[in-house]
Amino acid sequence: MISVDTVLVPTDGSAGAEATIARAIDLAETYGAAVHALYVVDEGIGATDADLDADQLEAASAHSEPRGRDATIQVTNRAEERGLETAREVREGVPHRSILSYADEHDVDLIAMGTHGRTRAGEERARMGSTTERVITLGDVPVLSVPLTADTPDDPELERVVVPTDGSDAAERAADGALEIAERYDAEIRPVYVVDATIYDLEDAPRSIIGLLSEGGENATETVAAAAAERDLEAVTAVRRGVPADELLEYATDVGADLVVMGTRGRAAGAADDRLLGSTTARVVSRAEVPVLVVE
């Protein structure tokens, strides 16, 4: 279950941040949560530039602080217009470390960050942004990633929530979070399972194998649907076949999803390092055209 009392919005003040701010404030208002705005002056910028001396670097940092104040005030002013409690801070450091440190210091329940949206395969990491990826990977706080190309309505709609599931513990935690949010918004739940064509040769695999995989997917999605029914929520299940990230993105578009909720890892993740962001989750986050909530 996701309990949201404090939402952190790291911001750089760019026009692209509008979509993230709008959705973060809407979610905070729904939960009655406080909104914290954070601007990080990146201590690494210019550090390797031989053309900048120490005084020039200090001047660049000093120039960033007023910009940071303006950026954070933009967030808090909008939140205060909704009657929400706010806090803001400008600090210097490595962006992802500063964000995670702030989240820990202030007991943040959810972090809202931007991504660059749809891109070609192979460019996911660059387009997601290293800061967003590191915050998702290294933190233990749910992260709402919002495409910077998304629309920015004052009152974003949340009527349909897609939740990929494979029956794993990570997927179950994501489903719990999806159900909690759907209940808050009275939204429809769309549990979906993808038979992974990158692991199984679906053309040559015996029918019995495909049948077992599909049956497992049906069981996983029906479990989520049953939990939705207990909350008086509508649920529609789906089982698809193909490349998981591609199928999930296509499904989210087909059903008009307003939000995708995923775990950081599923069954296919390697056990050697459970801090790695699952490849399917990374690809969905980086290419999605709707917000994606990643739950640890």
Secondary structure, DSSP 8 states (H G I E B T S, - for coil): ----SEEEEE----GGGHHHHHHHHHHHHHHT-EEEEEEEEETTTTTT-TT--HHHHHHHHHHHHHHHHHHHHHHHHHHHHTT--EEEEEEEE-HHHHHHHHHHHTT-SEEEEEE-----TT-HHHHH-HHHHHHHHH--S-EEEEETTS---SS----EEEEE--SSHHHHHHHHHHHHHHHHHT-EEEEEEEEETTTS-TTTS-HHHHHHHHHHHHHHHHHHHHHHHHTT--B--EEEEE-HHHHHHHHHHHTT-SEEEEES--TTS-SS-TTS--HHHHHHHHH-SS-EEEE-
